[in-house]
Amino acid sequence: MEFLRLLAEHRVPALDIFFQSITYFAQETLVILIICWIYWCRSKKLAYTLGFTYFISGLLVQGLKITFRIPRPWILDPDFTPVPSAVPAATGYSFPSGHTQSGTALFSILGFASSRKILRTLCIFMTAAIGFSRLYLGVHTPKDVLVSLILTLLISIIIWKISPALTGPFAKDRKVTLLMALFSAALLLYAFGLQKSGALPLSEASDCFKACGAGLGFAAGYYLERHRIRFSHPVTRRSQVICFFLGIAGTLILQQGLKPLLGSSLIAGTIRYFIVVFWILALYPLLFSLVRKGSRQKSY
């Protein structure tokens, strides 16, 4: 807490805006947008590598959050005040940092994939800056950030090293899918047990249930696409842009439209995130594959 107080003494409006902008690069929405662009339009292999890193590290971080149940800094010390604009997005428990996990998963894999030194340097900077922004904004302690950074970086390195076994032509898709699904389901049952026992408050359980739904959706979508759909990317830049924006429109419709239909319960959140991720990986690629196939047949 002493380090957070030291940073708070040096806050100025310009730095508040700067670090709030930096932390947006680790928001769930932006990360998913980047993964969608890569997956639908550029490289399925890179997108799968990103996806495995992002979802596995996210599940691990959420599991640690509900296990240790450490409150946010301003709850630990009522005299401490975070930057107000950062509080609404600081959901769930404090340890480990979810934004640091998200940013590290994204920029570490992009850095590994880049062949240009300037882009690798930018990815290193963004990884460090996102973690520091959580400290400057006062929504995490150094332990929250460092543990999340180290764990996610280790997962990133492992996933990158074994990516041929996950995305290559001889990948063991069934085993990978089963392991991903079992990890997600086990965490879901663990969170459900904690919540039912009263150890995990309803208000703090939502993020974990959503992560489990997303993990299950990723496992199912990964398997179905690789074994049944096998879509190909649009060729022209114009078709890529159209494909991307139509897919994002469908994602947003599902994300927002399912809320009133399914309700706001923990299970509803799990189902909603499963459907949204499954749409991204399998249903939308299947849809535009069918449309492209129909267009080719008409042209003949």
C-alpha positions as CSV (number, residue, x, y, z in Angstrom):
1,M,0.0,0.0,0.0
2,E,2.9,2.4,0.6
3,F,3.9,2.2,-3.0
4,L,0.3,3.0,-4.1
5,R,0.2,6.0,-1.7
6,L,3.5,7.2,-3.2
7,L,2.1,7.1,-6.7
8,A,-1.1,8.7,-5.6
9,E,0.9,11.7,-4.3
10,H,2.1,12.3,-7.8
11,R,-1.2,12.0,-9.7
12,V,-2.0,14.8,-12.1
13,P,-5.0,15.0,-14.5
14,A,-2.9,14.4,-17.6
15,L,-1.3,11.2,-16.2
16,D,-4.7,10.1,-15.0
17,I,-6.0,10.3,-18.6
18,F,-2.8,8.7,-20.0
19,F,-2.8,5.7,-17.7
20,Q,-6.6,5.2,-18.0
21,S,-6.0,5.1,-21.8
22,I,-3.2,2.6,-21.4
23,T,-5.4,0.3,-19.3
24,Y,-8.1,0.3,-22.0
25,F,-5.7,-1.8,-24.2
26,A,-6.3,-4.7,-21.7
27,Q,-10.1,-4.4,-21.7
28,E,-11.9,-7.5,-22.7
29,T,-13.7,-5.8,-25.6
30,L,-10.5,-4.6,-27.3
31,V,-8.7,-7.9,-26.8
32,I,-11.6,-9.8,-28.3
33,L,-11.8,-7.4,-31.3
34,I,-8.1,-7.9,-32.0
35,I,-8.4,-11.7,-31.8
36,C,-11.5,-11.6,-34.0
37,W,-9.7,-9.6,-36.7
38,I,-6.8,-12.0,-36.7
39,Y,-9.0,-15.1,-36.6
40,W,-11.6,-14.1,-39.2
41,C,-9.2,-12.2,-41.6
42,R,-5.5,-13.0,-41.1
43,S,-4.2,-16.1,-39.3
44,K,-6.2,-18.8,-37.6
45,K,-3.0,-20.3,-36.1
46,L,-2.0,-17.0,-34.5
47,A,-5.6,-16.4,-33.3
48,Y,-5.7,-19.9,-31.7
49,T,-2.4,-19.3,-30.0
50,L,-3.7,-16.0,-28.7
51,G,-7.0,-17.6,-27.7
52,F,-5.4,-20.5,-25.7
53,T,-3.1,-18.0,-23.9
54,Y,-5.9,-15.5,-23.2
55,F,-8.5,-18.0,-22.0
56,I,-6.2,-20.4,-20.1
57,S,-4.5,-17.6,-18.2
58,G,-7.8,-15.9,-17.6
59,L,-9.2,-19.1,-16.1
60,L,-6.2,-19.5,-13.9
61,V,-6.4,-15.9,-12.7
62,Q,-10.1,-16.2,-12.0
63,G,-9.5,-19.4,-10.1
64,L,-6.9,-17.6,-7.9
65,K,-9.2,-14.6,-7.4
66,I,-12.0,-16.7,-5.9
67,T,-9.6,-18.8,-3.9
68,F,-7.7,-16.0,-2.1
69,R,-10.6,-13.5,-2.2
70,I,-8.4,-10.5,-1.5
71,P,-10.3,-7.1,-1.6
72,R,-9.4,-4.1,-3.6
73,P,-6.8,-1.6,-2.2
74,W,-9.5,1.0,-1.2
75,I,-11.3,-1.7,0.7
76,L,-8.2,-2.9,2.4
77,D,-7.4,0.7,3.4
78,P,-10.5,3.0,3.5
79,D,-8.3,6.0,3.6
80,F,-6.8,5.2,0.2
81,T,-8.6,6.7,-2.9
82,P,-8.1,5.2,-6.4
83,V,-8.6,7.2,-9.6
84,P,-12.4,7.4,-9.8
85,S,-12.6,6.7,-13.6
86,A,-10.9,3.3,-13.1
87,V,-13.2,1.9,-10.4
88,P,-16.2,0.8,-12.6
89,A,-14.0,-1.6,-14.6
90,A,-12.3,-2.9,-11.5
91,T,-14.7,-5.8,-10.9
92,G,-14.1,-8.9,-8.8
93,Y,-11.3,-9.5,-6.3
94,S,-8.0,-7.8,-6.5
95,F,-5.5,-10.7,-6.6
96,P,-4.2,-11.4,-9.2
97,S,-4.8,-8.5,-11.7
98,G,-7.2,-9.5,-14.5
99,H,-6.2,-6.5,-16.7
100,T,-2.5,-7.4,-16.4
101,Q,-3.3,-11.0,-17.4
102,S,-5.3,-9.8,-20.4
103,G,-2.7,-7.3,-21.6
104,T,0.2,-9.7,-21.0
105,A,-1.6,-12.5,-22.9
106,L,-2.3,-10.3,-25.9
107,F,1.0,-8.4,-26.2
108,S,3.4,-11.2,-25.3
109,I,2.0,-13.5,-28.1
110,L,1.9,-10.6,-30.6
111,G,5.5,-9.8,-29.6
112,F,6.6,-13.4,-30.1
113,A,4.9,-13.5,-33.5
114,S,6.4,-10.2,-34.7
115,S,9.6,-10.3,-36.8
116,R,10.2,-6.5,-36.5
117,K,12.2,-5.3,-33.5
118,I,10.2,-2.1,-33.2
119,L,7.0,-4.0,-32.9
120,R,8.5,-6.4,-30.3
121,T,9.7,-3.4,-28.3
122,L,6.2,-1.8,-28.5
123,C,4.7,-5.1,-27.2
124,I,7.1,-5.2,-24.3
125,F,6.3,-1.6,-23.5
126,M,2.6,-2.1,-23.6
127,T,2.8,-5.2,-21.3
128,A,4.8,-3.2,-18.7
129,A,2.7,-0.1,-19.1
130,I,-0.6,-1.9,-18.6
131,G,0.7,-3.5,-15.4
132,F,2.0,-0.1,-14.1
133,S,-1.2,1.6,-15.1
134,R,-3.1,-0.6,-12.6
135,L,-0.8,0.5,-9.9
136,Y,-1.0,4.2,-10.8
137,L,-4.8,4.1,-11.0
138,G,-4.8,2.5,-7.5
139,V,-6.9,-0.5,-8.4
140,H,-4.2,-3.2,-7.7
141,T,-1.3,-3.7,-5.4
142,P,2.2,-4.6,-6.7
143,K,1.7,-8.2,-5.7
144,D,-1.5,-8.4,-7.7
145,V,0.3,-7.1,-10.8
146,L,3.5,-9.1,-10.5
147,V,1.9,-12.4,-9.9
148,S,-0.5,-12.0,-12.8
149,L,2.4,-10.8,-15.1
150,I,4.7,-13.7,-14.2
151,L,2.0,-16.4,-14.4
152,T,0.6,-15.1,-17.7
153,L,4.0,-14.7,-19.2
154,L,4.9,-18.3,-18.3
155,I,1.7,-19.5,-19.9
156,S,2.4,-17.4,-23.0
157,I,5.8,-18.9,-23.4
158,I,4.5,-22.5,-22.9
159,I,1.6,-22.0,-25.4
160,W,3.9,-20.4,-27.9
161,K,6.4,-23.3,-27.7
162,I,3.7,-25.9,-28.1
163,S,1.6,-24.0,-30.6
164,P,2.4,-26.5,-33.4
165,A,0.7,-29.2,-31.3
166,L,-2.4,-26.9,-30.9
167,T,-2.7,-25.4,-34.4
168,G,-0.7,-27.6,-36.8
169,P,-2.1,-30.3,-39.1
170,F,-1.2,-33.1,-36.7
171,A,-2.6,-31.4,-33.6
172,K,-4.3,-33.7,-31.1
173,D,-7.5,-31.7,-31.3
174,R,-9.7,-34.1,-29.2
175,K,-7.2,-34.2,-26.3
176,V,-6.7,-30.4,-26.4
177,T,-10.5,-29.8,-26.5
178,L,-11.1,-32.3,-23.7
179,L,-8.4,-30.7,-21.5
180,M,-9.7,-27.2,-22.1
181,A,-13.3,-28.2,-21.4
182,L,-12.3,-30.1,-18.3
183,F,-10.3,-27.1,-16.9
184,S,-13.3,-24.8,-17.6
185,A,-15.9,-27.2,-16.1
186,A,-13.8,-28.0,-13.0
187,L,-13.4,-24.3,-12.3
188,L,-17.1,-23.7,-12.9
189,L,-18.0,-26.5,-10.3
190,Y,-15.4,-25.1,-7.9
191,A,-16.9,-21.6,-8.2
192,F,-20.4,-22.9,-7.9
193,G,-19.5,-24.8,-4.7
194,L,-17.8,-21.7,-3.1
195,Q,-20.8,-19.6,-4.0
196,K,-23.4,-22.1,-2.6
197,S,-21.4,-22.5,0.6
198,G,-21.5,-18.7,1.2
199,A,-17.7,-18.3,0.9
200,L,-18.0,-16.5,-2.5
201,P,-20.4,-13.6,-2.6
202,L,-22.7,-13.4,-5.6
203,S,-21.3,-9.9,-6.5
204,E,-17.7,-11.3,-6.7
205,A,-18.5,-14.6,-8.6
206,S,-19.7,-13.2,-11.9
207,D,-16.4,-12.8,-13.7
208,C,-15.3,-16.3,-12.9
209,F,-18.6,-17.9,-14.2
210,K,-18.3,-15.8,-17.4
211,A,-14.6,-17.0,-17.9
212,C,-15.7,-20.6,-17.5
213,G,-18.5,-20.1,-20.1
214,A,-16.0,-18.5,-22.5
215,G,-13.5,-21.3,-21.9
216,L,-16.1,-24.0,-22.7
217,G,-17.2,-22.0,-25.8
218,F,-13.6,-21.8,-27.0
219,A,-13.1,-25.5,-26.5
220,A,-16.2,-26.4,-28.5
221,G,-15.6,-23.8,-31.2
222,Y,-12.0,-24.8,-31.7
223,Y,-12.9,-28.5,-32.1
224,L,-15.9,-27.9,-34.5
225,E,-14.0,-25.4,-36.7
226,R,-10.9,-27.7,-37.1
227,H,-12.9,-30.8,-37.7
228,R,-16.0,-29.7,-39.6
229,I,-15.9,-26.0,-40.8
230,R,-12.3,-25.3,-41.8
231,F,-13.1,-21.9,-43.2
232,S,-10.8,-19.9,-45.4
233,H,-10.1,-16.2,-45.0
234,P,-11.5,-13.5,-47.3
235,V,-8.9,-12.6,-49.9
236,T,-9.3,-8.9,-50.6
237,R,-9.0,-6.1,-48.0
238,R,-12.5,-4.9,-48.7
239,S,-14.0,-8.4,-48.1
240,Q,-11.9,-8.7,-44.9
241,V,-13.3,-5.4,-43.6
242,I,-16.9,-6.4,-44.4
243,C,-16.4,-9.8,-42.9
244,F,-15.0,-8.3,-39.7
245,F,-17.6,-5.7,-39.2
246,L,-20.5,-8.1,-39.9
247,G,-19.0,-10.6,-37.4
248,I,-18.6,-7.9,-34.8
249,A,-22.1,-6.7,-35.3
250,G,-23.4,-10.2,-34.8
251,T,-21.2,-10.6,-31.7
252,L,-22.5,-7.3,-30.2
253,I,-26.1,-8.3,-30.9
254,L,-25.6,-11.6,-29.1
255,Q,-23.7,-10.1,-26.2
256,Q,-26.4,-7.5,-25.6
257,G,-29.5,-9.2,-26.9
258,L,-29.0,-12.4,-24.8
259,K,-28.9,-10.4,-21.5
260,P,-32.7,-9.7,-21.3
261,L,-33.5,-13.1,-22.7
262,L,-31.3,-15.2,-20.3
263,G,-31.5,-12.9,-17.3
264,S,-28.7,-11.8,-14.9
265,S,-28.0,-15.0,-12.9
266,L,-24.5,-16.5,-12.7
267,I,-25.6,-19.5,-15.0
268,A,-27.1,-17.0,-17.5
269,G,-23.7,-15.2,-17.7
270,T,-22.0,-18.5,-18.2
271,I,-24.3,-19.5,-21.0
272,R,-24.1,-16.1,-22.6
273,Y,-20.3,-16.1,-22.8
274,F,-20.3,-19.7,-24.1
275,I,-22.7,-18.7,-26.9
276,V,-20.7,-15.5,-27.8
277,V,-17.3,-17.3,-28.0
278,F,-18.8,-20.2,-29.8
279,W,-20.3,-17.8,-32.3
280,I,-16.9,-16.2,-32.9
281,L,-15.0,-19.4,-33.4
282,A,-17.6,-21.6,-35.1
283,L,-21.0,-20.3,-35.9
284,Y,-20.0,-17.1,-37.7
285,P,-17.2,-18.8,-39.7
286,L,-19.7,-21.5,-40.7
287,L,-22.2,-18.8,-41.8
288,F,-19.8,-16.9,-44.0
289,S,-18.4,-20.1,-45.4
290,L,-21.9,-21.1,-46.5
291,V,-22.6,-17.7,-48.0
292,R,-19.3,-17.8,-49.9
293,K,-20.1,-21.3,-51.2
294,G,-23.5,-20.2,-52.3
295,S,-22.1,-17.2,-54.1
296,R,-19.6,-19.4,-56.0
297,Q,-22.4,-21.8,-57.1
298,K,-24.5,-18.9,-58.4
299,S,-21.5,-17.5,-60.3
300,Y,-21.4,-20.9,-62.2
